[in-house]
Structure formats: C-alpha cells, structure tokens
Amino acid sequence: MATPARRIAAEVLMRVAQGGAFANLALDSALRQAGILEPREAALATELTYGTLRWQLRLDRALAAHSDRALEDLDEAVRVTLRLGAFELLHHEKVPARAAVNEAVELAKELKAARATGFVNAVLRRLSETRSAPPPPSREVDPVGHLAAVTAHPRWMVERWMRWLGNAEAEQLCAANQQQAPATVRVARRKATVARAQEALRASSIDSRPGRYSPDALILASGAPPALDIEGYEQGLFQAQDEAAQLVSLFAAPDRSARILDACAAPGGKACHLAEIADRGSVLAVDLHARKAAAVGEAARRLGLENLEARAADVTLPIPDVAFESFDLVLLDSPCSGLGTLRRHPEVKLRRTPDDVDRLAQLQARLLAAVQRYVRPGGLLVHALCTLTPEECDEQVHRFLAAFPQFRIDPPPPSFPPDCLEGEFLRTLPHRTGTDGFFAARLRRTA
C-alpha cells in the first residue's frame, strides 16, 4: 500500500484538479479526516501536495519527454500519480528512485487506475534514469521561455511580469513564488495583546515572531498547524491573515468612529480588522453568498466584535435598507486573478488565463461603479486586490477616475511603511516584502 502521506496528497490533488478546490482547504480537511498521523507523515503530505502543484509545469515537461501519450489524454488519477512520482524523483534526491517508482505504482492501484500501472511504471522508470527535466530554452534566445521553464510559471504570466518589472526583477518574483509562505495570524485587538497571543502559541509549542510591517501580525514558525487548530483560536485571540492583507486595513486607516462598508467581505479578515480599528464605529460586511456572509459573522462573534454586521447581498444592486452616500469608508476587495498569492495557492497559476484577467477587470469596474454610490462626500473608497496585473490595479484606478471625476487619489496615511508603497499606492511583492502581493488605492470623494 502507498503511505498515508502519498494517499492524502493524491486525494487533495484530485480535488484540486477535478473539483476546483483550494489546496490549503482541501489539505486541512484531508489531514483532519485522516485522524492521528505521525508529524512526519503530515509534513510529507503537505510537501508533496504543495510541491507537486508548485512545480507541476516542470514535472509535466519531464513526464512528456518519457511518455508516448499526451498527459491531457490520461485519466486524472494517472496524471496525479505520475506527477507525484515525478516530484519525488526530481525534488527528493534522498528518496531512492526504485522506492519513488514503486510508491507511485501502488498509489495508482489505490486510485483505481490499476490498468495503468504498467504505463506509470515505464514512464517513471525512464525518468528515474536522469531524474531531471529537459533543458529549458536558452536564456539569450528565449528569456521568457527560459524563466517560465525554470520556475514553472505559465509563459503568458512571465511575459507580462517582464514587461512590467524588467527581466531581472521578474525572475526574483517568480523565484519567490516558488517558496512556501509562512503561516501568519493577526492578533485580535479586542481580546488579546501580541504578548498574550504569543503566550498562547507557546503553550501549543508554536514559536512566533512579530511581523515586519503590521503591528498586529505574528509570523508562525515552520510546521505550525492551521490557525483554527491552535489553542487560543476558539477564544478569539487571533485570526489567520497574511501581513499584506492586514496592511490594507491599516492603509484605509479609518477613524475610530467611522461607518464602514466592506463590500466583498468574505472570508472576513479585513472586515474584522476594520471593526477592531473603528472600535467606536460600525462595519457592514456584505458578501454575495449567504454561507460566506454567515462565516464572516461567526468570525466577528468569535473575536468579540459587536460593531460588525454581516449580510448577504449583491452590491451591484442597491443594498436593502442602506442609503447611498452614508459611509465614511467603503472597502472593495474585489474578486481578482489572485496572482499575489501563488506562494499559498500555487494552483492559481495553473488555472488562470489572460482572458480571466480581462474578465475580472471588467467585473471590478462594475463593482467600483456600484459601490462608489455609498461613499459620502469627503469619504474614502479603497480599491484593494491580491494580484499583480496592471489591468486590475493601476490601470483600473485610472479608468475609474476618468469615469468618476468626483474622486481623486488620496495620499497614504502618515507613517505607513514606505517599503510597502509605490507612489501613492500600497503595493507589496513577495520578493520585496516577504508577504503576499497586494495592491490598494485610496480614492477620496471630493464632491
């Protein structure tokens, strides 16, 4: 039988490929369902899952060189088995080649792909002779293709980043995307201090260190379990949230008595953070999906935030019983291509296409046009995204200002971390700040 770690990784990869699941959520669920695992097995399942997704494009190149059948013509179970085997052969040098191949063959049987075991064995045995992918294109002749192959990114993505950042910095960004992001939590101001939260983490044998930019951030040591499995979570001492996402609320910088609308609130990290900052004000957290809105409300209750109301509504339509021009701050963290989160969600780069960027930019424009109606004269609209495309970020802002001249770009709040600014915009990049990639703009309504 295949080891528990390999079975869990395969199950998660199947859910990601067939059901569109996010790997982190699917993996957390699979590990809980597996019951008590040795820490080594849980760590291996995590490494196999994320490593296979992170390097999938490189693994596919290596497999294609030794297969007489196109990968897209294979059943999903066979593809998953081959990729897991290839990942171990190419990235686990200490694993004997024979063991990696045999484990993959056993896994194919357990995934009900027994008829393909001979094929799996033959392809991986051929790959095991070199334990390497084919050489990438020449850096001099095809710099885009070279970087795409070496860092396992789609060519179109690399091409856009090279145009935007230049070749050298695009290479740094792609390399940073291939690293695992650290687990990060935001200390809940209403119920804890940083010191108290660290004490609770230490009680669970989890070391942590303060974040670099957010005063509320704690970076957890490698190997920490999901936040909701840590002592202190149920007591409302902290909430899982990357430091860059925390910076969005600090960039918005509402007054303590502000009335705030979070127009696309799920999963609720920013809405709850804003409710903590505006402790004398109120937050209306809206999400299109009732289930997600309910989860935001539950998070607020856990954190002791009585000034947050969560509601399901479509913000492209008038929100029932909510007046236009009635909020001091409107945050729109729009659906986006998510290319700033590839360290946490490597599957995103395998799913996104250039057409997705254009489609999502159009959706964001409709959402901005709808929610700007709720900003009072003199109030602030914050456009925030966890992505790295000009079409969704800078260019989106300039198109909005051309359509709505009653708004202007507002400068960052005083003392905001300069490393996280680009002009008057918030911009973080994994290779520059060690955080997720985020963008935000403050848009002040002048009339």
HELIX and SHEET records of a PDB file:
HELIX    1   1 PRO A    4  GLY A   19  1                                  16    
HELIX    2   2 ALA A   23  GLN A   33  1                                  11    
HELIX    3   3 PRO A   39  ARG A   54  1                                  16    
HELIX    4   4 GLN A   56  ALA A   64  1                                   9    
HELIX    5   5 LEU A   71  ASP A   73  5                                   3    
HELIX    6   6 GLU A   76  HIS A   91  1                                  16    
HELIX    7   7 ALA A   97  GLU A  110  1                                  14    
HELIX    8   8 ALA A  114  ALA A  116  5                                   3    
HELIX    9   9 THR A  117  SER A  128  1                                  12    
HELIX   10  10 PRO A  143  THR A  151  1                                   9    
HELIX   11  11 ARG A  155  LEU A  165  1                                  11    
HELIX   12  12 ASN A  167  ASN A  177  1                                  11    
HELIX   13  13 VAL A  194  ALA A  203  1                                  10    
HELIX   14  14 ALA A  227  ASP A  229  5                                   3    
HELIX   15  15 GLU A  243  ALA A  252  1                                  10    
HELIX   16  16 GLY A  269  ILE A  277  1                                   9    
HELIX   17  17 ALA A  290  ARG A  302  1                                  13    
HELIX   18  18 LEU A  339  THR A  341  5                                   3    
HELIX   19  19 GLU A  347  ARG A  351  1                                   5    
HELIX   20  20 PRO A  354  VAL A  371  1                                  18    
HELIX   21  21 GLN A  372  TYR A  374  5                                   3    
HELIX   22  22 ASP A  394  ALA A  403  1                                  10    
HELIX   23  23 PRO A  418  CYS A  420  5                                   3    
HELIX   24  24 PRO A  430  THR A  433  1                                   4    
SHEET    1   A 4 SER A 208  PRO A 210  0                                        
SHEET    2   A 4 ALA A 217  LEU A 220 -1                                        
SHEET    3   A 4 THR A 184  VAL A 187 -1                                        
SHEET    4   A 4 PHE A 238  ALA A 240 -1                                        
SHEET    1   B 7 LEU A 308  ALA A 312  0                                        
SHEET    2   B 7 SER A 282  ASP A 287  1                                        
SHEET    3   B 7 ARG A 259  ASP A 262  1                                        
SHEET    4   B 7 PHE A 327  ASP A 333  1                                        
SHEET    5   B 7 VAL A 375  LEU A 385  1                                        
SHEET    6   B 7 PHE A 438  ARG A 445 -1                                        
SHEET    7   B 7 PHE A 407  ILE A 409 -1                                        
SHEET    1   C 8 LEU A 308  ALA A 312  0                                        
SHEET    2   C 8 SER A 282  ASP A 287  1                                        
SHEET    3   C 8 ARG A 259  ASP A 262  1                                        
SHEET    4   C 8 PHE A 327  ASP A 333  1                                        
SHEET    5   C 8 VAL A 375  LEU A 385  1                                        
SHEET    6   C 8 PHE A 438  ARG A 445 -1                                        
SHEET    7   C 8 PHE A 425  THR A 428 -1                                        
SHEET    8   C 8 LEU A 421  GLU A 422 -1                                        
END                                                                             
